[in-house]
C-alpha cells in the first residue's frame, strides 16, 4: 500500500464524518432558532405562565405534606 492509498483510505472517511458533523450542527442551530422565534415569551404582549405553574407546584407540595402529616 502506497502512502497515497493510505492517505485516501483514512482521509476520505474522516472528511465525510467531519462534513456530517458540520451539517448536523447547522441543522441543530437552525431548529433552535426556529423554536426560539416561535416561543410565546419572545412575542410582545404575550403572558408567561411559568410562574403560575411553579406557584401551583408549591401549593400541591404543601397539600401533599399536609396529607402525609394526617396519615
Predicted model as a PDB file, atoms N, CA, C, CB and O in Angstrom, pLDDT in the B-factor column:
MODEL        1                                                                  
ATOM      1  N   UNK A   1       0.852  -1.167   0.000  1.00 83.00           N  
ATOM      2  CA  UNK A   1       0.000   0.000   0.000  1.00 83.00           C  
ATOM      3  C   UNK A   1       0.901   1.236   0.000  1.00 83.00           C  
ATOM      4  CB  UNK A   1      -0.971  -0.005   1.226  1.00 83.00           C  
ATOM      5  O   UNK A   1       1.791   1.365   0.841  1.00 83.00           O  
ATOM      6  N   UNK A   2       0.669   2.112  -0.922  1.00 92.00           N  
ATOM      7  CA  UNK A   2       1.482   3.329  -1.014  1.00 92.00           C  
ATOM      8  C   UNK A   2       0.946   4.372  -0.042  1.00 92.00           C  
ATOM      9  CB  UNK A   2       1.489   3.888  -2.466  1.00 92.00           C  
ATOM     10  O   UNK A   2      -0.146   4.249   0.514  1.00 92.00           O  
ATOM     11  N   UNK A   3       1.756   5.393   0.134  1.00 92.00           N  
ATOM     12  CA  UNK A   3       1.352   6.471   1.042  1.00 92.00           C  
ATOM     13  C   UNK A   3       0.068   7.144   0.559  1.00 92.00           C  
ATOM     14  CB  UNK A   3       2.476   7.513   1.170  1.00 92.00           C  
ATOM     15  O   UNK A   3      -0.793   7.491   1.367  1.00 92.00           O  
ATOM     16  N   UNK A   4      -0.060   7.326  -0.727  1.00 92.00           N  
ATOM     17  CA  UNK A   4      -1.249   7.982  -1.276  1.00 92.00           C  
ATOM     18  C   UNK A   4      -2.500   7.160  -0.998  1.00 92.00           C  
ATOM     19  CB  UNK A   4      -1.092   8.207  -2.788  1.00 92.00           C  
ATOM     20  O   UNK A   4      -3.541   7.716  -0.650  1.00 92.00           O  
ATOM     21  N   UNK A   5      -2.409   5.848  -1.147  1.00 93.00           N  
ATOM     22  CA  UNK A   5      -3.556   4.992  -0.865  1.00 93.00           C  
ATOM     23  C   UNK A   5      -3.926   5.048   0.613  1.00 93.00           C  
ATOM     24  CB  UNK A   5      -3.260   3.549  -1.282  1.00 93.00           C  
ATOM     25  O   UNK A   5      -5.109   5.067   0.950  1.00 93.00           O  
ATOM     26  N   UNK A   6      -2.947   5.073   1.484  1.00 92.00           N  
ATOM     27  CA  UNK A   6      -3.199   5.172   2.923  1.00 92.00           C  
ATOM     28  C   UNK A   6      -3.878   6.489   3.266  1.00 92.00           C  
ATOM     29  CB  UNK A   6      -1.890   5.035   3.710  1.00 92.00           C  
ATOM     30  O   UNK A   6      -4.845   6.516   4.028  1.00 92.00           O  
ATOM     31  N   UNK A   7      -3.377   7.569   2.707  1.00 91.00           N  
ATOM     32  CA  UNK A   7      -3.984   8.879   2.970  1.00 91.00           C  
ATOM     33  C   UNK A   7      -5.426   8.937   2.473  1.00 91.00           C  
ATOM     34  CB  UNK A   7      -3.161   9.988   2.310  1.00 91.00           C  
ATOM     35  O   UNK A   7      -6.290   9.520   3.127  1.00 91.00           O  
ATOM     36  N   UNK A   8      -5.682   8.332   1.314  1.00 93.00           N  
ATOM     37  CA  UNK A   8      -7.043   8.309   0.778  1.00 93.00           C  
ATOM     38  C   UNK A   8      -7.951   7.430   1.640  1.00 93.00           C  
ATOM     39  CB  UNK A   8      -7.039   7.804  -0.678  1.00 93.00           C  
ATOM     40  O   UNK A   8      -9.106   7.778   1.883  1.00 93.00           O  
ATOM     41  N   UNK A   9      -7.430   6.294   2.101  1.00 94.00           N  
ATOM     42  CA  UNK A   9      -8.218   5.363   2.909  1.00 94.00           C  
ATOM     43  C   UNK A   9      -8.583   5.974   4.257  1.00 94.00           C  
ATOM     44  CB  UNK A   9      -7.450   4.057   3.118  1.00 94.00           C  
ATOM     45  O   UNK A   9      -9.647   5.678   4.800  1.00 94.00           O  
ATOM     46  N   UNK A  10      -7.733   6.804   4.790  1.00 93.00           N  
ATOM     47  CA  UNK A  10      -8.009   7.452   6.079  1.00 93.00           C  
ATOM     48  C   UNK A  10      -8.664   8.817   5.919  1.00 93.00           C  
ATOM     49  CB  UNK A  10      -6.725   7.601   6.869  1.00 93.00           C  
ATOM     50  O   UNK A  10      -9.506   9.205   6.730  1.00 93.00           O  
ATOM     51  N   UNK A  11      -8.285   9.533   4.890  1.00 94.00           N  
ATOM     52  CA  UNK A  11      -8.744  10.912   4.736  1.00 94.00           C  
ATOM     53  C   UNK A  11     -10.180  11.041   4.277  1.00 94.00           C  
ATOM     54  CB  UNK A  11      -7.870  11.619   3.776  1.00 94.00           C  
ATOM     55  O   UNK A  11     -10.900  11.907   4.774  1.00 94.00           O  
ATOM     56  N   UNK A  12     -10.624  10.208   3.341  1.00 95.00           N  
ATOM     57  CA  UNK A  12     -11.992  10.342   2.810  1.00 95.00           C  
ATOM     58  C   UNK A  12     -13.041  10.038   3.876  1.00 95.00           C  
ATOM     59  CB  UNK A  12     -12.190   9.408   1.607  1.00 95.00           C  
ATOM     60  O   UNK A  12     -13.977  10.825   4.020  1.00 95.00           O  
ATOM     61  N   UNK A  13     -12.940   8.934   4.638  1.00 95.00           N  
ATOM     62  CA  UNK A  13     -13.942   8.714   5.693  1.00 95.00           C  
ATOM     63  C   UNK A  13     -13.899   9.791   6.783  1.00 95.00           C  
ATOM     64  CB  UNK A  13     -13.734   7.343   6.327  1.00 95.00           C  
ATOM     65  O   UNK A  13     -14.938  10.188   7.312  1.00 95.00           O  
ATOM     66  N   UNK A  14     -12.715  10.251   7.109  1.00 96.00           N  
ATOM     67  CA  UNK A  14     -12.593  11.307   8.117  1.00 96.00           C  
ATOM     68  C   UNK A  14     -13.263  12.585   7.632  1.00 96.00           C  
ATOM     69  CB  UNK A  14     -11.113  11.575   8.449  1.00 96.00           C  
ATOM     70  O   UNK A  14     -13.969  13.249   8.392  1.00 96.00           O  
ATOM     71  N   UNK A  15     -13.044  12.925   6.384  1.00 95.00           N  
ATOM     72  CA  UNK A  15     -13.673  14.109   5.802  1.00 95.00           C  
ATOM     73  C   UNK A  15     -15.196  13.957   5.776  1.00 95.00           C  
ATOM     74  CB  UNK A  15     -13.138  14.357   4.378  1.00 95.00           C  
ATOM     75  O   UNK A  15     -15.917  14.917   6.046  1.00 95.00           O  
ATOM     76  N   UNK A  16     -15.689  12.756   5.454  1.00 96.00           N  
ATOM     77  CA  UNK A  16     -17.130  12.514   5.424  1.00 96.00           C  
ATOM     78  C   UNK A  16     -17.742  12.685   6.816  1.00 96.00           C  
ATOM     79  CB  UNK A  16     -17.425  11.104   4.884  1.00 96.00           C  
ATOM     80  O   UNK A  16     -18.824  13.256   6.953  1.00 96.00           O  
ATOM     81  N   UNK A  17     -17.061  12.199   7.832  1.00 95.00           N  
ATOM     82  CA  UNK A  17     -17.553  12.341   9.207  1.00 95.00           C  
ATOM     83  C   UNK A  17     -17.573  13.814   9.614  1.00 95.00           C  
ATOM     84  CB  UNK A  17     -16.674  11.525  10.189  1.00 95.00           C  
ATOM     85  O   UNK A  17     -18.543  14.276  10.215  1.00 95.00           O  
ATOM     86  N   UNK A  18     -16.533  14.538   9.298  1.00 96.00           N  
ATOM     87  CA  UNK A  18     -16.480  15.958   9.659  1.00 96.00           C  
ATOM     88  C   UNK A  18     -17.569  16.762   8.952  1.00 96.00           C  
ATOM     89  CB  UNK A  18     -15.107  16.537   9.320  1.00 96.00           C  
ATOM     90  O   UNK A  18     -18.173  17.649   9.555  1.00 96.00           O  
ATOM     91  N   UNK A  19     -17.821  16.460   7.690  1.00 95.00           N  
ATOM     92  CA  UNK A  19     -18.892  17.146   6.956  1.00 95.00           C  
ATOM     93  C   UNK A  19     -20.238  16.813   7.581  1.00 95.00           C  
ATOM     94  CB  UNK A  19     -18.879  16.749   5.455  1.00 95.00           C  
ATOM     95  O   UNK A  19     -21.090  17.693   7.702  1.00 95.00           O  
ATOM     96  N   UNK A  20     -20.452  15.552   7.983  1.00 94.00           N  
ATOM     97  CA  UNK A  20     -21.693  15.154   8.645  1.00 94.00           C  
ATOM     98  C   UNK A  20     -21.905  15.889   9.951  1.00 94.00           C  
ATOM     99  CB  UNK A  20     -21.696  13.669   8.894  1.00 94.00           C  
ATOM    100  O   UNK A  20     -23.016  16.329  10.247  1.00 94.00           O  
ATOM    101  N   UNK A  21     -20.847  16.025  10.737  1.00 94.00           N  
ATOM    102  CA  UNK A  21     -20.938  16.766  11.995  1.00 94.00           C  
ATOM    103  C   UNK A  21     -21.286  18.230  11.732  1.00 94.00           C  
ATOM    104  CB  UNK A  21     -19.615  16.664  12.780  1.00 94.00           C  
ATOM    105  O   UNK A  21     -22.107  18.807  12.445  1.00 94.00           O  
ATOM    106  N   UNK A  22     -20.681  18.823  10.734  1.00 94.00           N  
ATOM    107  CA  UNK A  22     -20.962  20.214  10.391  1.00 94.00           C  
ATOM    108  C   UNK A  22     -22.416  20.391   9.969  1.00 94.00           C  
ATOM    109  CB  UNK A  22     -20.028  20.687   9.274  1.00 94.00           C  
ATOM    110  O   UNK A  22     -23.068  21.346  10.391  1.00 94.00           O  
ATOM    111  N   UNK A  23     -22.926  19.497   9.153  1.00 94.00           N  
ATOM    112  CA  UNK A  23     -24.316  19.606   8.692  1.00 94.00           C  
ATOM    113  C   UNK A  23     -25.279  19.424   9.858  1.00 94.00           C  
ATOM    114  CB  UNK A  23     -24.610  18.564   7.591  1.00 94.00           C  
ATOM    115  O   UNK A  23     -26.254  20.168   9.968  1.00 94.00           O  
ATOM    116  N   UNK A  24     -25.026  18.444  10.735  1.00 92.00           N  
ATOM    117  CA  UNK A  24     -25.892  18.248  11.896  1.00 92.00           C  
ATOM    118  C   UNK A  24     -25.875  19.454  12.823  1.00 92.00           C  
ATOM    119  CB  UNK A  24     -25.471  17.006  12.660  1.00 92.00           C  
ATOM    120  O   UNK A  24     -26.908  19.823  13.380  1.00 92.00           O  
ATOM    121  N   UNK A  25     -24.723  20.063  12.989  1.00 91.00           N  
ATOM    122  CA  UNK A  25     -24.620  21.250  13.826  1.00 91.00           C  
ATOM    123  C   UNK A  25     -25.435  22.410  13.239  1.00 91.00           C  
ATOM    124  CB  UNK A  25     -23.149  21.660  13.984  1.00 91.00           C  
ATOM    125  O   UNK A  25     -26.117  23.130  13.967  1.00 91.00           O  
ATOM    126  N   UNK A  26     -25.354  22.577  11.930  1.00 91.00           N  
ATOM    127  CA  UNK A  26     -26.125  23.648  11.290  1.00 91.00           C  
ATOM    128  C   UNK A  26     -27.621  23.393  11.433  1.00 91.00           C  
ATOM    129  CB  UNK A  26     -25.748  23.772   9.802  1.00 91.00           C  
ATOM    130  O   UNK A  26     -28.380  24.331  11.677  1.00 91.00           O  
ATOM    131  N   UNK A  27     -28.061  22.139  11.287  1.00 90.00           N  
ATOM    132  CA  UNK A  27     -29.476  21.816  11.435  1.00 90.00           C  
ATOM    133  C   UNK A  27     -29.939  22.060  12.870  1.00 90.00           C  
ATOM    134  CB  UNK A  27     -29.739  20.357  11.032  1.00 90.00           C  
ATOM    135  O   UNK A  27     -31.044  22.555  13.090  1.00 90.00           O  
ATOM    136  N   UNK A  28     -29.101  21.715  13.841  1.00 88.00           N  
ATOM    137  CA  UNK A  28     -29.457  21.938  15.249  1.00 88.00           C  
ATOM    138  C   UNK A  28     -29.621  23.419  15.538  1.00 88.00           C  
ATOM    139  CB  UNK A  28     -28.393  21.339  16.179  1.00 88.00           C  
ATOM    140  O   UNK A  28     -30.584  23.817  16.193  1.00 88.00           O  
ATOM    141  N   UNK A  29     -28.700  24.237  15.060  1.00 87.00           N  
ATOM    142  CA  UNK A  29     -28.793  25.675  15.303  1.00 87.00           C  
ATOM    143  C   UNK A  29     -30.007  26.283  14.596  1.00 87.00           C  
ATOM    144  CB  UNK A  29     -27.510  26.374  14.840  1.00 87.00           C  
ATOM    145  O   UNK A  29     -30.649  27.189  15.128  1.00 87.00           O  
ATOM    146  N   UNK A  30     -30.314  25.792  13.418  1.00 87.00           N  
ATOM    147  CA  UNK A  30     -31.495  26.277  12.703  1.00 87.00           C  
ATOM    148  C   UNK A  30     -32.773  25.900  13.458  1.00 87.00           C  
ATOM    149  CB  UNK A  30     -31.530  25.704  11.268  1.00 87.00           C  
ATOM    150  O   UNK A  30     -33.690  26.713  13.576  1.00 87.00           O  
ATOM    151  N   UNK A  31     -32.830  24.680  13.961  1.00 85.00           N  
ATOM    152  CA  UNK A  31     -34.012  24.242  14.718  1.00 85.00           C  
ATOM    153  C   UNK A  31     -34.156  25.048  16.011  1.00 85.00           C  
ATOM    154  CB  UNK A  31     -33.920  22.732  15.041  1.00 85.00           C  
ATOM    155  O   UNK A  31     -35.266  25.432  16.379  1.00 85.00           O  
ATOM    156  N   UNK A  32     -33.059  25.301  16.691  1.00 82.00           N  
ATOM    157  CA  UNK A  32     -33.107  26.078  17.928  1.00 82.00           C  
ATOM    158  C   UNK A  32     -33.570  27.506  17.656  1.00 82.00           C  
ATOM    159  CB  UNK A  32     -31.732  26.087  18.608  1.00 82.00           C  
ATOM    160  O   UNK A  32     -34.361  28.057  18.423  1.00 82.00           O  
ATOM    161  N   UNK A  33     -33.092  28.102  16.587  1.00 82.00           N  
ATOM    162  CA  UNK A  33     -33.510  29.464  16.243  1.00 82.00           C  
ATOM    163  C   UNK A  33     -34.988  29.490  15.869  1.00 82.00           C  
ATOM    164  CB  UNK A  33     -32.657  30.018  15.083  1.00 82.00           C  
ATOM    165  O   UNK A  33     -35.699  30.441  16.193  1.00 82.00           O  
ATOM    166  N   UNK A  34     -35.444  28.455  15.195  1.00 81.00           N  
ATOM    167  CA  UNK A  34     -36.852  28.382  14.814  1.00 81.00           C  
ATOM    168  C   UNK A  34     -37.744  28.255  16.044  1.00 81.00           C  
ATOM    169  CB  UNK A  34     -37.088  27.201  13.865  1.00 81.00           C  
ATOM    170  O   UNK A  34     -38.793  28.896  16.120  1.00 81.00           O  
ATOM    171  N   UNK A  35     -37.338  27.437  17.001  1.00 77.00           N  
ATOM    172  CA  UNK A  35     -38.112  27.263  18.231  1.00 77.00           C  
ATOM    173  C   UNK A  35     -38.120  28.560  19.030  1.00 77.00           C  
ATOM    174  CB  UNK A  35     -37.537  26.109  19.082  1.00 77.00           C  
ATOM    175  O   UNK A  35     -39.160  28.961  19.551  1.00 77.00           O  
ATOM    176  N   UNK A  36     -36.976  29.212  19.130  1.00 74.00           N  
ATOM    177  CA  UNK A  36     -36.909  30.469  19.877  1.00 74.00           C  
ATOM    178  C   UNK A  36     -37.769  31.550  19.227  1.00 74.00           C  
ATOM    179  CB  UNK A  36     -35.459  30.947  19.980  1.00 74.00           C  
ATOM    180  O   UNK A  36     -38.350  32.384  19.921  1.00 74.00           O  
ATOM    181  N   UNK A  37     -37.850  31.537  17.911  1.00 74.00           N  
ATOM    182  CA  UNK A  37     -38.657  32.542  17.221  1.00 74.00           C  
ATOM    183  C   UNK A  37     -40.140  32.320  17.464  1.00 74.00           C  
ATOM    184  CB  UNK A  37     -38.366  32.523  15.725  1.00 74.00           C  
ATOM    185  O   UNK A  37     -40.920  33.272  17.468  1.00 74.00           O  
ATOM    186  N   UNK A  38     -40.535  31.061  17.668  1.00 71.00           N  
ATOM    187  CA  UNK A  38     -41.947  30.753  17.866  1.00 71.00           C  
ATOM    188  C   UNK A  38     -42.376  30.730  19.321  1.00 71.00           C  
ATOM    189  CB  UNK A  38     -42.259  29.444  17.249  1.00 71.00           C  
ATOM    190  O   UNK A  38     -43.566  30.578  19.598  1.00 71.00           O  
ATOM    191  N   UNK A  39     -41.454  30.874  20.258  1.00 65.00           N  
ATOM    192  CA  UNK A  39     -41.822  30.779  21.670  1.00 65.00           C  
ATOM    193  C   UNK A  39     -42.661  31.985  22.082  1.00 65.00           C  
ATOM    194  CB  UNK A  39     -40.562  30.674  22.554  1.00 65.00           C  
ATOM    195  O   UNK A  39     -42.402  33.099  21.628  1.00 65.00           O  
ATOM    196  N   UNK A  40     -43.665  31.779  22.938  1.00 59.00           N  
ATOM    197  CA  UNK A  40     -44.554  32.879  23.314  1.00 59.00           C  
ATOM    198  C   UNK A  40     -43.867  33.963  24.137  1.00 59.00           C  
ATOM    199  CB  UNK A  40     -45.721  32.341  24.086  1.00 59.00           C  
ATOM    200  O   UNK A  40     -44.319  35.108  24.129  1.00 59.00           O  
ATOM    201  N   UNK A  41     -42.799  33.640  24.839  1.00 58.00           N  
ATOM    202  CA  UNK A  41     -42.113  34.642  25.652  1.00 58.00           C  
ATOM    203  C   UNK A  41     -41.432  35.694  24.794  1.00 58.00           C  
ATOM    204  CB  UNK A  41     -41.092  33.976  26.555  1.00 58.00           C  
ATOM    205  O   UNK A  41     -41.167  36.799  25.269  1.00 58.00           O  
ATOM    206  N   UNK A  42     -41.145  35.373  23.545  1.00 54.00           N  
ATOM    207  CA  UNK A  42     -40.444  36.327  22.696  1.00 54.00           C  
ATOM    208  C   UNK A  42     -41.393  37.297  22.002  1.00 54.00           C  
ATOM    209  CB  UNK A  42     -39.626  35.592  21.664  1.00 54.00           C  
ATOM    210  O   UNK A  42     -40.950  38.290  21.426  1.00 54.00           O  
ATOM    211  N   UNK A  43     -42.687  37.020  22.052  1.00 57.00           N  
ATOM    212  CA  UNK A  43     -43.650  37.903  21.398  1.00 57.00           C  
ATOM    213  C   UNK A  43     -44.122  38.986  22.363  1.00 57.00           C  
ATOM    214  CB  UNK A  43     -44.851  37.097  20.871  1.00 57.00           C  
ATOM    215  O   UNK A  43     -44.400  38.689  23.525  1.00 57.00           O  
ATOM    216  N   UNK A  44     -44.219  40.223  21.914  1.00 58.00           N  
ATOM    217  CA  UNK A  44     -44.704  41.265  22.801  1.00 58.00           C  
ATOM    218  C   UNK A  44     -46.194  41.074  23.093  1.00 58.00           C  
ATOM    219  CB  UNK A  44     -44.451  42.648  22.187  1.00 58.00           C  
ATOM    220  O   UNK A  44     -46.962  40.671  22.219  1.00 58.00           O  
ATOM    221  N   UNK A  45     -46.584  41.362  24.313  1.00 54.00           N  
ATOM    222  CA  UNK A  45     -47.983  41.264  24.696  1.00 54.00           C  
ATOM    223  C   UNK A  45     -48.413  39.871  25.100  1.00 54.00           C  
ATOM    224  CB  UNK A  45     -48.833  41.728  23.585  1.00 54.00           C  
ATOM    225  O   UNK A  45     -49.583  39.665  25.424  1.00 54.00           O  
ATOM    226  N   UNK A  46     -47.516  38.916  25.092  1.00 53.00           N  
ATOM    227  CA  UNK A  46     -47.882  37.565  25.500  1.00 53.00           C  
ATOM    228  C   UNK A  46     -47.575  37.386  26.973  1.00 53.00           C  
ATOM    229  CB  UNK A  46     -47.140  36.508  24.654  1.00 53.00           C  
ATOM    230  O   UNK A  46     -46.739  38.097  27.532  1.00 53.00           O  
ATOM    231  N   UNK A  47     -48.240  36.449  27.591  1.00 57.00           N  
ATOM    232  CA  UNK A  47     -48.031  36.191  29.016  1.00 57.00           C  
ATOM    233  C   UNK A  47     -47.257  34.898  29.182  1.00 57.00           C  
ATOM    234  CB  UNK A  47     -49.379  36.122  29.776  1.00 57.00           C  
ATOM    235  O   UNK A  47     -47.378  33.972  28.379  1.00 57.00           O  
ATOM    236  N   UNK A  48     -46.487  34.853  30.205  1.00 58.00           N  
ATOM    237  CA  UNK A  48     -45.715  33.671  30.518  1.00 58.00           C  
ATOM    238  C   UNK A  48     -46.353  33.000  31.724  1.00 58.00           C  
ATOM    239  CB  UNK A  48     -44.225  34.021  30.786  1.00 58.00           C  
ATOM    240  O   UNK A  48     -46.539  33.630  32.764  1.00 58.00           O  
ATOM    241  N   UNK A  49     -46.684  31.740  31.588  1.00 57.00           N  
ATOM    242  CA  UNK A  49     -47.376  31.016  32.644  1.00 57.00           C  
ATOM    243  C   UNK A  49     -46.430  30.220  33.526  1.00 57.00           C  
ATOM    244  CB  UNK A  49     -48.399  30.097  32.047  1.00 57.00           C  
ATOM    245  O   UNK A  49     -46.882  29.452  34.375  1.00 57.00           O  
ATOM    246  N   UNK A  50     -45.135  30.387  33.342  1.00 54.00           N  
ATOM    247  CA  UNK A  50     -44.182  29.595  34.105  1.00 54.00           C  
ATOM    248  C   UNK A  50     -44.301  29.869  35.607  1.00 54.00           C  
ATOM    249  CB  UNK A  50     -42.761  29.883  33.629  1.00 54.00           C  
ATOM    250  O   UNK A  50     -44.272  28.935  36.408  1.00 54.00           O  
ATOM    251  N   UNK A  51     -44.433  31.120  35.986  1.00 53.00           N  
ATOM    252  CA  UNK A  51     -44.577  31.455  37.403  1.00 53.00           C  
ATOM    253  C   UNK A  51     -45.837  30.876  38.002  1.00 53.00           C  
ATOM    254  CB  UNK A  51     -44.573  32.949  37.589  1.00 53.00           C  
ATOM    255  O   UNK A  51     -45.828  30.443  39.154  1.00 53.00           O  
ATOM    256  N   UNK A  52     -46.924  30.858  37.248  1.00 56.00           N  
ATOM    257  CA  UNK A  52     -48.170  30.289  37.736  1.00 56.00           C  
ATOM    258  C   UNK A  52     -48.045  28.786  37.919  1.00 56.00           C  
ATOM    259  CB  UNK A  52     -49.311  30.610  36.782  1.00 56.00           C  
ATOM    260  O   UNK A  52     -48.590  28.229  38.873  1.00 56.00           O  
ATOM    261  N   UNK A  53     -47.338  28.127  37.020  1.00 56.00           N  
ATOM    262  CA  UNK A  53     -47.134  26.687  37.161  1.00 56.00           C  
ATOM    263  C   UNK A  53     -46.295  26.405  38.389  1.00 56.00           C  
ATOM    264  CB  UNK A  53     -46.463  26.099  35.907  1.00 56.00           C  
ATOM    265  O   UNK A  53     -46.590  25.472  39.137  1.00 56.00           O  
ATOM    266  N   UNK A  54     -45.259  27.190  38.612  1.00 54.00           N  
ATOM    267  CA  UNK A  54     -44.415  26.984  39.780  1.00 54.00           C  
ATOM    268  C   UNK A  54     -45.198  27.242  41.060  1.00 54.00           C  
ATOM    269  CB  UNK A  54     -43.182  27.891  39.719  1.00 54.00           C  
ATOM    270  O   UNK A  54     -45.007  26.537  42.050  1.00 54.00           O  
ATOM    271  N   UNK A  55     -46.077  28.240  41.058  1.00 59.00           N  
ATOM    272  CA  UNK A  55     -46.895  28.521  42.228  1.00 59.00           C  
ATOM    273  C   UNK A  55     -47.835  27.355  42.500  1.00 59.00           C  
ATOM    274  CB  UNK A  55     -47.691  29.824  42.036  1.00 59.00           C  
ATOM    275  O   UNK A  55     -48.012  26.966  43.655  1.00 59.00           O  
ATOM    276  N   UNK A  56     -48.440  26.789  41.462  1.00 61.00           N  
ATOM    277  CA  UNK A  56     -49.320  25.645  41.625  1.00 61.00           C  
ATOM    278  C   UNK A  56     -48.552  24.450  42.172  1.00 61.00           C  
ATOM    279  CB  UNK A  56     -49.984  25.287  40.298  1.00 61.00           C  
ATOM    280  O   UNK A  56     -49.077  23.706  43.000  1.00 61.00           O  
ATOM    281  N   UNK A  57     -47.322  24.258  41.722  1.00 60.00           N  
ATOM    282  CA  UNK A  57     -46.497  23.156  42.202  1.00 60.00           C  
ATOM    283  C   UNK A  57     -46.204  23.331  43.693  1.00 60.00           C  
ATOM    284  CB  UNK A  57     -45.181  23.072  41.397  1.00 60.00           C  
ATOM    285  O   UNK A  57     -46.213  22.360  44.449  1.00 60.00           O  
ATOM    286  N   UNK A  58     -45.948  24.561  44.106  1.00 60.00           N  
ATOM    287  CA  UNK A  58     -45.702  24.820  45.523  1.00 60.00           C  
ATOM    288  C   UNK A  58     -46.925  24.524  46.368  1.00 60.00           C  
ATOM    289  CB  UNK A  58     -45.272  26.259  45.728  1.00 60.00           C  
ATOM    290  O   UNK A  58     -46.804  23.948  47.450  1.00 60.00           O  
ATOM    291  N   UNK A  59     -48.111  24.911  45.890  1.00 62.00           N  
ATOM    292  CA  UNK A  59     -49.341  24.612  46.627  1.00 62.00           C  
ATOM    293  C   UNK A  59     -49.586  23.113  46.686  1.00 62.00           C  
ATOM    294  CB  UNK A  59     -50.541  25.317  45.983  1.00 62.00           C  
ATOM    295  O   UNK A  59     -50.013  22.590  47.715  1.00 62.00           O  
ATOM    296  N   UNK A  60     -49.319  22.424  45.592  1.00 62.00           N  
ATOM    297  CA  UNK A  60     -49.519  20.982  45.554  1.00 62.00           C  
ATOM    298  C   UNK A  60     -48.574  20.287  46.528  1.00 62.00           C  
ATOM    299  CB  UNK A  60     -49.310  20.447  44.132  1.00 62.00           C  
ATOM    300  O   UNK A  60     -48.970  19.322  47.182  1.00 62.00           O  
ATOM    301  N   UNK A  61     -47.351  20.752  46.636  1.00 66.00           N  
ATOM    302  CA  UNK A  61     -46.392  20.169  47.575  1.00 66.00           C  
ATOM    303  C   UNK A  61     -46.864  20.383  49.001  1.00 66.00           C  
ATOM    304  CB  UNK A  61     -44.990  20.778  47.377  1.00 66.00           C  
ATOM    305  O   UNK A  61     -46.761  19.478  49.829  1.00 66.00           O  
ATOM    306  N   UNK A  62     -47.384  21.575  49.303  1.00 63.00           N  
ATOM    307  CA  UNK A  62     -47.875  21.830  50.657  1.00 63.00           C  
ATOM    308  C   UNK A  62     -49.062  20.930  50.985  1.00 63.00           C  
ATOM    309  CB  UNK A  62     -48.270  23.305  50.815  1.00 63.00           C  
ATOM    310  O   UNK A  62     -49.171  20.443  52.111  1.00 63.00           O  
ATOM    311  N   UNK A  63     -49.958  20.700  50.017  1.00 58.00           N  
ATOM    312  CA  UNK A  63     -51.098  19.815  50.253  1.00 58.00           C  
ATOM    313  C   UNK A  63     -50.632  18.379  50.487  1.00 58.00           C  
ATOM    314  CB  UNK A  63     -52.075  19.870  49.065  1.00 58.00           C  
ATOM    315  O   UNK A  63     -51.183  17.680  51.338  1.00 58.00           O  
ATOM    316  N   UNK A  64     -49.636  17.941  49.752  1.00 63.00           N  
ATOM    317  CA  UNK A  64     -49.114  16.594  49.947  1.00 63.00           C  
ATOM    318  C   UNK A  64     -48.488  16.452  51.332  1.00 63.00           C  
ATOM    319  CB  UNK A  64     -48.084  16.257  48.860  1.00 63.00           C  
ATOM    320  O   UNK A  64     -48.667  15.429  51.993  1.00 63.00           O  
ATOM    321  N   UNK A  65     -47.759  17.468  51.772  1.00 67.00           N  
ATOM    322  CA  UNK A  65     -47.138  17.415  53.103  1.00 67.00           C  
ATOM    323  C   UNK A  65     -48.209  17.385  54.182  1.00 67.00           C  
ATOM    324  CB  UNK A  65     -46.197  18.622  53.320  1.00 67.00           C  
ATOM    325  O   UNK A  65     -48.079  16.657  55.165  1.00 67.00           O  
ATOM    326  N   UNK A  66     -49.268  18.172  54.006  1.00 66.00           N  
ATOM    327  CA  UNK A  66     -50.347  18.194  54.977  1.00 66.00           C  
ATOM    328  C   UNK A  66     -51.043  16.839  55.036  1.00 66.00           C  
ATOM    329  CB  UNK A  66     -51.352  19.296  54.635  1.00 66.00           C  
ATOM    330  O   UNK A  66     -51.412  16.377  56.116  1.00 66.00           O  
ATOM    331  N   UNK A  67     -51.223  16.201  53.882  1.00 68.00           N  
ATOM    332  CA  UNK A  67     -51.833  14.883  53.845  1.00 68.00           C  
ATOM    333  C   UNK A  67     -50.949  13.830  54.493  1.00 68.00           C  
ATOM    334  CB  UNK A  67     -52.136  14.493  52.421  1.00 68.00           C  
ATOM    335  O   UNK A  67     -51.461  12.906  55.126  1.00 68.00           O  
ATOM    336  N   UNK A  68     -49.637  13.947  54.351  1.00 67.00           N  
ATOM    337  CA  UNK A  68     -48.720  12.997  54.981  1.00 67.00           C  
ATOM    338  C   UNK A  68     -48.746  13.126  56.496  1.00 67.00           C  
ATOM    339  CB  UNK A  68     -47.298  13.205  54.465  1.00 67.00           C  
ATOM    340  O   UNK A  68     -48.622  12.125  57.201  1.00 67.00           O  
ATOM    341  N   UNK A  69     -48.902  14.332  57.005  1.00 67.00           N  
ATOM    342  CA  UNK A  69     -48.949  14.529  58.456  1.00 67.00           C  
ATOM    343  C   UNK A  69     -50.207  13.928  59.054  1.00 67.00           C  
ATOM    344  CB  UNK A  69     -48.871  16.013  58.795  1.00 67.00           C  
ATOM    345  O   UNK A  69     -50.171  13.424  60.176  1.00 67.00           O  
ATOM    346  N   UNK A  70     -51.321  13.969  58.331  1.00 66.00           N  
ATOM    347  CA  UNK A  70     -52.574  13.443  58.837  1.00 66.00           C  
ATOM    348  C   UNK A  70     -52.600  11.904  58.824  1.00 66.00           C  
ATOM    349  CB  UNK A  70     -53.731  13.994  58.016  1.00 66.00           C  
ATOM    350  O   UNK A  70     -53.291  11.290  59.637  1.00 66.00           O  
ATOM    351  N   UNK A  71     -51.870  11.302  57.932  1.00 58.00           N  
ATOM    352  CA  UNK A  71     -51.917   9.843  57.798  1.00 58.00           C  
ATOM    353  C   UNK A  71     -51.078   9.132  58.824  1.00 58.00           C  
ATOM    354  CB  UNK A  71     -51.470   9.436  56.436  1.00 58.00           C  
ATOM    355  O   UNK A  71     -51.023   7.902  58.831  1.00 58.00           O  
TER     356      UNK A  71                                                      
ENDMDL                                                                          
END                                                                             
